[in-house]
Amino acid sequence: DGERCELDYKVFRIEAVHRYKCHEERGGDSYCGMCESYGVVDEDYFEVRRIFDEDGKDYPGYVAKVNEYARKHHN
């Protein structure tokens, strides 16, 4: 959905974007031959865009590590 968020963690400021995609599928129980549709989530995760400290120093290596960890552990 592209919602931006910011988080303070210890001495760091983290900027991220929420990534969310879903679609509808038909199935499940039917009534008089009509199947109801239900939502299926395709993506739901936060992509870290920037990590910096109180002095404004960027930490791109941390960004890469956090996003890599999230990709590996995304369900």
C-alpha positions in Angstrom: 0.0 0.0 0.0 3.1 2.3 0.2 2.4 3.7 3.6 5.5 5.3 5.0 6.5 4.9 8.7 9.4 5.9 10.9 10.7 4.2 14.0 13.2 5.1 16.7 15.4 2.2 17.9 18.1 3.0 20.4 20.2 5.7 18.7 18.9 4.9 15.2 16.0 6.3 13.2 14.5 3.8 10.7 12.4 4.8 7.7 10.4 2.1 6.0 7.6 1.5 3.5 4.8 -1.0 4.0 4.4 -3.3 1.0 1.0 -5.0 0.8 -0.7 -6.8 -2.1 -3.7 -9.1 -2.1 -6.2 -10.5 -4.6 -9.6 -12.2 -4.4 -10.3 -15.9 -5.3 -13.6 -17.7 -5.6 -14.1 -20.8 -3.6 -15.1 -22.0 -0.2 -18.6 -22.8 0.6 -21.3 -22.3 -2.0 -25.0 -21.4 -1.7 -27.2 -22.3 -4.5 -24.2 -22.9 -6.7 -22.7 -19.5 -6.0 -19.2 -19.5 -4.4 -18.1 -16.7 -2.2 -14.9 -14.9 -2.8 -12.2 -14.5 -0.2 -9.1 -12.4 0.0 -5.6 -13.9 -0.4 -2.6 -11.9 0.8 0.3 -12.1 -1.7 2.7 -9.7 0.1 2.8 -8.1 3.5 6.1 -6.7 4.7 8.1 -3.6 5.5 10.9 -2.5 3.3 13.5 -0.5 5.2 14.6 2.5 3.1 17.0 4.3 5.5 18.7 3.9 8.8 20.5 6.8 10.3 21.7 8.0 13.7 21.0 11.2 15.6 23.8 13.0 13.8 22.4 12.1 10.4 25.0 9.5 9.5 23.5 6.8 7.2 24.0 3.1 7.7 23.3 1.5 4.3 24.9 -1.8 5.4 22.3 -2.1 8.2 19.5 -1.4 5.7 20.7 -4.3 3.4 21.0 -6.7 6.4 17.6 -5.9 7.8 15.9 -6.3 4.4 17.8 -9.5 3.7 16.7 -10.9 7.1 13.1 -9.9 6.4 13.1 -11.6 3.0 14.4 -14.9 4.5 11.9 -14.9 7.3 8.9 -13.6 5.4 5.9 -16.0 5.6 
